[in-house]
Amino acid sequence: MSTAAAAAMPDLTGCTVDGRFRLTRMLGSGTYGVVYEAIDTHASSAGAPATRAIKITRKADRKKHELAAARREIALHGLVSNHPNVVTVHDAYEDDNYFYLVMDFCTGGDLFEPICRQVYVGNDALVRRAFLSLIDAVEACHSLRIYHRDLKPENILVSDDRSQVFLADFGLATNQPIVQEFYCGTAAYMSPECIGHLSGFRPYYTAFSDIWSLGVILVNMISGRNPWEKATLTDPCFVQYVENPDFLFDALAISEGVNDILRHIFLLNPLARLSLQQLRLAILRLDTFFRQEDELSVVESYARAPAPQEQQQQRAAPAAAPSRPVTACRPSNVVSPQPHCDAHASRPPSPHSPTVQRPPGLSSLPSLGGEGRSTGSQSTVGSSGSGASSQEDSMVVTPENSAVGVVVRSNLNEEEEEAQEEARRIAGADSHRIRLEDTKVPVAEFLFPRLDMNVRHDHDHS
């Protein structure tokens, strides 16, 4: 959790906001905003819940486009706020110093915590219900042309029994289906095209990028691990996955059905990924998310075997403190005693090696173990610049050289087919000649009738 906002803003605990919300304690802090638990002193005994969560975002030292982004977050969140799996927004306003966003208070906390405590591991029914509710939330957003762009456990709240989730934090959300902003989000959850190296920094479709993030979250819930630190050719685990799409099946105790789903999400060609509707159906049809005991015993016997000499020599050194959100976790004994983000896994041994390759095991993947969340885990706002490394320049994925075929989906509606056709046109165009503004849908005037967006001057909490 970033503490930048908490350090730059006064502690407002004990203050009363809008003459009715008494701030009782700080729940979390980001780059520009702080979230407080608050008591609604105007709530009737038989009426709405008395407890709210209020996100307070500072205006000081913010550029004009950053202030516009804060207003966009409120508007987009409000548009989808009525969905049962999106955190409800009750009110929003601003004064001279801050933006205020009044939301439901979720007593279950965020998804990060139960993942770290492995609440979902081994519980098929719980994983299914929670993940389906997340798919429903994202699908509701996409149906309104709202693309989250920062899906991760820390931005997802959960019910007390952990069976339902509620999508939150629309700070990086956009209503643009195709963008040319890179490194927008959180590294471990970014799709390759969002990072930009493997796609030649071409415009990409934000909906497909959200689907990639859902795949990473599914791995988190089932295993308590991240599949890789970052989807680039500098990441050892991602390299192993590119070379062997069954890498996660070899490394984790996931079922063949889950492995098949992940293989159809983690495709370098975004147009070939599962749609949300297909993903939902696949989750419903799964018998189990986890490897059966007899299968698991075989994997564990491999994992206990000594690693090949060549793999030992190629093993990467442990990384420094992680810089992503779910790398470090409060319980130190969740998965691994070492909260290293960089994978220790090597590339598969040479084909000339006489040693039989073994599955790398859980110790190969970035863990979620450790004390506290990473101090560098805050989301990053994308830039339109490019800076691909020479290694990754040599493997730019385009529709022409991609080894993954485009899946023809018969269940797409006319609007989705048009969007995919537009994405294909952009992906195949010269990125230096394309005019991005030609690919954008008109920005609608956001209608948020429940909220008073006029500047208020009747209270000052500076």
Disulfide bonds with the S-S distance in Angstrom:
Cys116-Cys329 2.07
